[in-house]
Amino acid sequence: MVKSRNLASIIIKRHKNDMIIVRTYRPFYKKRKKEFFENIVIPIREILGKNL
């Protein structure tokens, strides 16, 4: 199981838009969709929103 922190740090480094998360981590995403969105997609959107 991949840890959320590692996922988040990788995604932050290589974000162009938050959809890269769904494409890159689809196996993880499919298994734990709700947790995935709460822990990764929403925080990333908040971070990106502040930096845009």
Backbone as XML, in Angstrom:
<?xml version="1.0"?>
<chain id="A" units="angstrom">
  <residue number="1" name="MET">
    <atom name="N" x="0.845" y="-1.206" z="0.000"/>
    <atom name="CA" x="0.000" y="0.000" z="0.000"/>
    <atom name="C" x="0.875" y="1.249" z="0.000"/>
  </residue>
  <residue number="2" name="VAL">
    <atom name="N" x="0.593" y="2.131" z="-0.869"/>
    <atom name="CA" x="1.352" y="3.375" z="-0.956"/>
    <atom name="C" x="0.818" y="4.348" z="0.082"/>
  </residue>
  <residue number="3" name="LYS">
    <atom name="N" x="1.724" y="5.014" z="0.778"/>
    <atom name="CA" x="1.284" y="5.953" z="1.807"/>
    <atom name="C" x="0.849" y="7.278" z="1.196"/>
  </residue>
  <residue number="4" name="SER">
    <atom name="N" x="-0.168" y="7.868" z="1.798"/>
    <atom name="CA" x="-0.748" y="9.107" z="1.263"/>
    <atom name="C" x="0.279" y="10.236" z="1.190"/>
  </residue>
  <residue number="5" name="ARG">
    <atom name="N" x="1.138" y="10.328" z="2.189"/>
    <atom name="CA" x="2.131" y="11.412" z="2.194"/>
    <atom name="C" x="3.053" y="11.329" z="0.988"/>
  </residue>
  <residue number="6" name="ASN">
    <atom name="N" x="3.507" y="10.124" z="0.686"/>
    <atom name="CA" x="4.384" y="9.939" z="-0.471"/>
    <atom name="C" x="3.666" y="10.306" z="-1.757"/>
  </residue>
  <residue number="7" name="LEU">
    <atom name="N" x="2.428" y="9.853" z="-1.888"/>
    <atom name="CA" x="1.619" y="10.197" z="-3.052"/>
    <atom name="C" x="1.502" y="11.704" z="-3.186"/>
  </residue>
  <residue number="8" name="ALA">
    <atom name="N" x="1.140" y="12.348" z="-2.085"/>
    <atom name="CA" x="0.920" y="13.792" z="-2.121"/>
    <atom name="C" x="2.188" y="14.530" z="-2.527"/>
  </residue>
  <residue number="9" name="SER">
    <atom name="N" x="3.331" y="14.132" z="-1.984"/>
    <atom name="CA" x="4.571" y="14.834" z="-2.304"/>
    <atom name="C" x="4.946" y="14.646" z="-3.769"/>
  </residue>
  <residue number="10" name="ILE">
    <atom name="N" x="4.737" y="13.438" z="-4.291"/>
    <atom name="CA" x="5.021" y="13.180" z="-5.703"/>
    <atom name="C" x="4.116" y="14.029" z="-6.582"/>
  </residue>
  <residue number="11" name="ILE">
    <atom name="N" x="2.836" y="14.062" z="-6.227"/>
    <atom name="CA" x="1.860" y="14.783" z="-7.032"/>
    <atom name="C" x="2.145" y="16.280" z="-7.014"/>
  </residue>
  <residue number="12" name="ILE">
    <atom name="N" x="2.473" y="16.817" z="-5.843"/>
    <atom name="CA" x="2.763" y="18.247" z="-5.751"/>
    <atom name="C" x="3.934" y="18.607" z="-6.654"/>
  </residue>
  <residue number="13" name="LYS">
    <atom name="N" x="4.950" y="17.757" z="-6.693"/>
    <atom name="CA" x="6.124" y="18.037" z="-7.503"/>
    <atom name="C" x="5.820" y="18.017" z="-8.995"/>
  </residue>
  <residue number="14" name="ARG">
    <atom name="N" x="4.859" y="17.195" z="-9.403"/>
    <atom name="CA" x="4.645" y="17.051" z="-10.836"/>
    <atom name="C" x="3.236" y="17.422" z="-11.282"/>
  </residue>
  <residue number="15" name="HIS">
    <atom name="N" x="2.589" y="18.338" z="-10.530"/>
    <atom name="CA" x="1.233" y="18.714" z="-10.912"/>
    <atom name="C" x="1.231" y="19.639" z="-12.124"/>
  </residue>
  <residue number="16" name="LYS">
    <atom name="N" x="0.370" y="19.348" z="-13.055"/>
    <atom name="CA" x="0.013" y="20.318" z="-14.087"/>
    <atom name="C" x="-1.461" y="20.635" z="-13.905"/>
  </residue>
  <residue number="17" name="ASN">
    <atom name="N" x="-2.227" y="19.617" z="-13.608"/>
    <atom name="CA" x="-3.583" y="19.779" z="-13.078"/>
    <atom name="C" x="-3.893" y="18.573" z="-12.218"/>
  </residue>
  <residue number="18" name="ASP">
    <atom name="N" x="-4.932" y="18.658" z="-11.418"/>
    <atom name="CA" x="-5.149" y="17.591" z="-10.444"/>
    <atom name="C" x="-5.619" y="16.289" z="-11.086"/>
  </residue>
  <residue number="19" name="MET">
    <atom name="N" x="-5.975" y="16.288" z="-12.360"/>
    <atom name="CA" x="-6.387" y="15.049" z="-13.012"/>
    <atom name="C" x="-5.228" y="14.074" z="-13.199"/>
  </residue>
  <residue number="20" name="ILE">
    <atom name="N" x="-3.999" y="14.568" z="-13.131"/>
    <atom name="CA" x="-2.829" y="13.687" z="-13.221"/>
    <atom name="C" x="-2.863" y="12.645" z="-12.105"/>
  </residue>
  <residue number="21" name="ILE">
    <atom name="N" x="-3.477" y="13.012" z="-10.986"/>
    <atom name="CA" x="-3.577" y="12.098" z="-9.857"/>
    <atom name="C" x="-4.373" y="10.866" z="-10.258"/>
  </residue>
  <residue number="22" name="VAL">
    <atom name="N" x="-5.516" y="11.095" z="-10.878"/>
    <atom name="CA" x="-6.394" y="9.992" z="-11.245"/>
    <atom name="C" x="-5.731" y="9.096" z="-12.281"/>
  </residue>
  <residue number="23" name="ARG">
    <atom name="N" x="-5.057" y="9.689" z="-13.239"/>
    <atom name="CA" x="-4.402" y="8.896" z="-14.281"/>
    <atom name="C" x="-3.216" y="8.114" z="-13.731"/>
  </residue>
  <residue number="24" name="THR">
    <atom name="N" x="-2.400" y="8.777" z="-12.938"/>
    <atom name="CA" x="-1.147" y="8.176" z="-12.508"/>
    <atom name="C" x="-1.360" y="7.099" z="-11.447"/>
  </residue>
  <residue number="25" name="TYR">
    <atom name="N" x="-2.353" y="7.293" z="-10.584"/>
    <atom name="CA" x="-2.535" y="6.385" z="-9.456"/>
    <atom name="C" x="-3.875" y="5.667" z="-9.515"/>
  </residue>
  <residue number="26" name="ARG">
    <atom name="N" x="-4.285" y="5.293" z="-10.712"/>
    <atom name="CA" x="-5.593" y="4.674" z="-10.898"/>
    <atom name="C" x="-5.820" y="3.420" z="-10.031"/>
  </residue>
  <residue number="27" name="PRO">
    <atom name="N" x="-4.877" y="2.494" z="-9.886"/>
    <atom name="CA" x="-5.147" y="1.316" z="-9.049"/>
    <atom name="C" x="-5.469" y="1.702" z="-7.607"/>
  </residue>
  <residue number="28" name="PHE">
    <atom name="N" x="-4.695" y="2.632" z="-7.064"/>
    <atom name="CA" x="-4.928" y="3.122" z="-5.705"/>
    <atom name="C" x="-6.258" y="3.865" z="-5.646"/>
  </residue>
  <residue number="29" name="TYR">
    <atom name="N" x="-6.499" y="4.661" z="-6.654"/>
    <atom name="CA" x="-7.709" y="5.478" z="-6.735"/>
    <atom name="C" x="-8.966" y="4.611" z="-6.764"/>
  </residue>
  <residue number="30" name="LYS">
    <atom name="N" x="-8.945" y="3.546" z="-7.544"/>
    <atom name="CA" x="-10.129" y="2.698" z="-7.659"/>
    <atom name="C" x="-10.446" y="1.984" z="-6.349"/>
  </residue>
  <residue number="31" name="LYS">
    <atom name="N" x="-9.437" y="1.563" z="-5.624"/>
    <atom name="CA" x="-9.663" y="0.811" z="-4.391"/>
    <atom name="C" x="-10.239" y="1.684" z="-3.285"/>
  </residue>
  <residue number="32" name="ARG">
    <atom name="N" x="-9.778" y="2.914" z="-3.200"/>
    <atom name="CA" x="-10.132" y="3.732" z="-2.049"/>
    <atom name="C" x="-10.517" y="5.132" z="-2.493"/>
  </residue>
  <residue number="33" name="LYS">
    <atom name="N" x="-11.540" y="5.198" z="-3.328"/>
    <atom name="CA" x="-11.900" y="6.442" z="-3.997"/>
    <atom name="C" x="-12.226" y="7.567" z="-3.009"/>
  </residue>
  <residue number="34" name="LYS">
    <atom name="N" x="-13.055" y="7.286" z="-2.021"/>
    <atom name="CA" x="-13.469" y="8.346" z="-1.095"/>
    <atom name="C" x="-12.265" y="8.877" z="-0.313"/>
  </residue>
  <residue number="35" name="GLU">
    <atom name="N" x="-11.491" y="7.962" z="0.249"/>
    <atom name="CA" x="-10.316" y="8.352" z="1.034"/>
    <atom name="C" x="-9.315" y="9.093" z="0.153"/>
  </residue>
  <residue number="36" name="PHE">
    <atom name="N" x="-9.181" y="8.617" z="-1.071"/>
    <atom name="CA" x="-8.274" y="9.232" z="-2.032"/>
    <atom name="C" x="-8.616" y="10.701" z="-2.252"/>
  </residue>
  <residue number="37" name="PHE">
    <atom name="N" x="-9.904" y="10.962" z="-2.499"/>
    <atom name="CA" x="-10.307" y="12.345" z="-2.749"/>
    <atom name="C" x="-10.142" y="13.214" z="-1.512"/>
  </residue>
  <residue number="38" name="GLU">
    <atom name="N" x="-10.484" y="12.681" z="-0.343"/>
    <atom name="CA" x="-10.386" y="13.472" z="0.884"/>
    <atom name="C" x="-8.936" y="13.817" z="1.207"/>
  </residue>
  <residue number="39" name="ASN">
    <atom name="N" x="-8.039" y="12.866" z="1.010"/>
    <atom name="CA" x="-6.653" y="13.039" z="1.450"/>
    <atom name="C" x="-5.751" y="13.687" z="0.416"/>
  </residue>
  <residue number="40" name="ILE">
    <atom name="N" x="-6.089" y="13.568" z="-0.855"/>
    <atom name="CA" x="-5.154" y="13.990" z="-1.889"/>
    <atom name="C" x="-5.737" y="15.032" z="-2.830"/>
  </residue>
  <residue number="41" name="VAL">
    <atom name="N" x="-6.828" y="14.723" z="-3.489"/>
    <atom name="CA" x="-7.332" y="15.633" z="-4.521"/>
    <atom name="C" x="-7.757" y="16.966" z="-3.925"/>
  </residue>
  <residue number="42" name="ILE">
    <atom name="N" x="-8.536" y="16.935" z="-2.855"/>
    <atom name="CA" x="-9.016" y="18.183" z="-2.268"/>
    <atom name="C" x="-7.860" y="19.021" z="-1.710"/>
  </residue>
  <residue number="43" name="PRO">
    <atom name="N" x="-6.944" y="18.446" z="-0.925"/>
    <atom name="CA" x="-5.797" y="19.247" z="-0.463"/>
    <atom name="C" x="-4.969" y="19.818" z="-1.613"/>
  </residue>
  <residue number="44" name="ILE">
    <atom name="N" x="-4.761" y="19.054" z="-2.679"/>
    <atom name="CA" x="-3.996" y="19.544" z="-3.821"/>
    <atom name="C" x="-4.704" y="20.731" z="-4.458"/>
  </residue>
  <residue number="45" name="ARG">
    <atom name="N" x="-6.020" y="20.630" z="-4.607"/>
    <atom name="CA" x="-6.777" y="21.741" z="-5.187"/>
    <atom name="C" x="-6.640" y="22.990" z="-4.337"/>
  </residue>
  <residue number="46" name="GLU">
    <atom name="N" x="-6.652" y="22.823" z="-3.022"/>
    <atom name="CA" x="-6.506" y="23.979" z="-2.131"/>
    <atom name="C" x="-5.121" y="24.598" z="-2.290"/>
  </residue>
  <residue number="47" name="ILE">
    <atom name="N" x="-4.098" y="23.771" z="-2.356"/>
    <atom name="CA" x="-2.721" y="24.253" z="-2.531"/>
    <atom name="C" x="-2.574" y="24.972" z="-3.866"/>
  </residue>
  <residue number="48" name="LEU">
    <atom name="N" x="-3.080" y="24.356" z="-4.925"/>
    <atom name="CA" x="-2.978" y="24.961" z="-6.248"/>
    <atom name="C" x="-3.744" y="26.273" z="-6.307"/>
  </residue>
  <residue number="49" name="GLY">
    <atom name="N" x="-4.902" y="26.315" z="-5.681"/>
    <atom name="CA" x="-5.713" y="27.529" z="-5.679"/>
    <atom name="C" x="-4.962" y="28.697" z="-5.060"/>
  </residue>
  <residue number="50" name="LYS">
    <atom name="N" x="-4.206" y="28.430" z="-4.003"/>
    <atom name="CA" x="-3.443" y="29.487" z="-3.337"/>
    <atom name="C" x="-2.263" y="29.940" z="-4.184"/>
  </residue>
  <residue number="51" name="ASN">
    <atom name="N" x="-1.681" y="29.017" z="-4.945"/>
    <atom name="CA" x="-0.478" y="29.338" z="-5.712"/>
    <atom name="C" x="-0.758" y="29.885" z="-7.100"/>
  </residue>
  <residue number="52" name="LEU">
    <atom name="N" x="-2.003" y="29.749" z="-7.584"/>
    <atom name="CA" x="-2.323" y="30.271" z="-8.910"/>
    <atom name="C" x="-2.411" y="31.757" z="-8.793"/>
  </residue>
</chain>
